[in-house]
């Protein structure tokens, strides 16, 4: 499989169906940026280093994700609008297991 379908609800509540390549070593934040689903400069401010939480999202369905690492857990402990289903999209690599993943972008502030 080369692409997976992901459903992303932007900060305005609009749901987008996107195709994400599994063969380009991308992460979920990069997919959001490539489809311009958040205003430039409002997502992935730290460049995907798990240091700012600007790419926080809420995982809305039961899809197998990679385990959360310590850096991501620590950043979410300091972030705003954190929920039990929060993840940093920069820490979620695009893999075949993300087929039909549904996420909602967390509020900017």
N, C-alpha and C positions, 0 to 999 in steps of 0.2 A: 504494500500500500504506500502511495506517495503522499496523499493528502488526507487530512481528517477534517470532518465538519465540526465546527464549534459555534455555539450560539452565545453571543455577547450582548448583554443589555448595557447600553451606554449610560452616562450620568443624567441624560434627559429622559430615561425610561424607554428608549427605542431599542428594540431587539434586532440584532443583525445576525444573519447566517453567513459565516465566513469559511473559506477553505484554507487550511494551514498545512504547509509542507512538512513532512516528517524527515526529509532527507537533507535539510539545510542547517541543522543544529540551532534552530531558533527556539526562543522561549515565548511564552504567552504574551508578555509585555511587548515584545517586538512585533507580534502579530497585531495587537491592538494599535500600535503606532503605524504599522505599514498600511492598515486599513483606515487610518486617521479617525479612529473612533473616540478620541479625546483630543481637545485642543493642544496644539504643540506647546511643549514646555510644562504640561500638567501631568504627564505620566512618564515614569522612568527618569526622573530628574537626576538620579545618581548614576544613571547609565546601566542599571541592572545589577548593582552590587549589594542589594539588600540593605541599603543604608539610609533610605528616605521614606519608604512606605507610600510613595506617590502612585504606585502601581497596584495598591491593595485591591483585591477583588473578593467577591463572595461566591463560593462554589455552591451552585444551586441543585446539583443532582449527584447521584452516587456513581462517580467514575473513578477508576483507579488512578490515583496521583502518586508521584514520587513522595517519599517521606519528607516531612519538614526538618530542615537542618537547624542547628543552634542559632546561626546568624539570623535566619528568618524569624524564628521564635522570639529572639531578643528584640528585633525591630518591631514586631507586632505588639510586644508588651508595652512599647512606648507610643504606638500610633493611636490616632483618633478613629472613632467609628468602627472599632474592632468587634467582630462577632465570632461565634464558635466556628463558623465556616469560612473565616478569613484566611486568605493566603496572599503572598506577594507574587504577582503574575510573572515577575522576572525570574522567579525560582522554580517555575514549572516548565520543563522542557517539552517541546512538541513531540509526542510519541504516538504510536498507533492506539495506545490505551486511552487517549483523550477523545476518541471518536464519540461525537454527540455530547461532549462536555457543555454545560450551561453555566455561565458566570455572569455576575453583575458587577460593574465597576463601582468601587466604593466612592462616596462623595469626596470631592477635592479637599474639603476642610472639615 
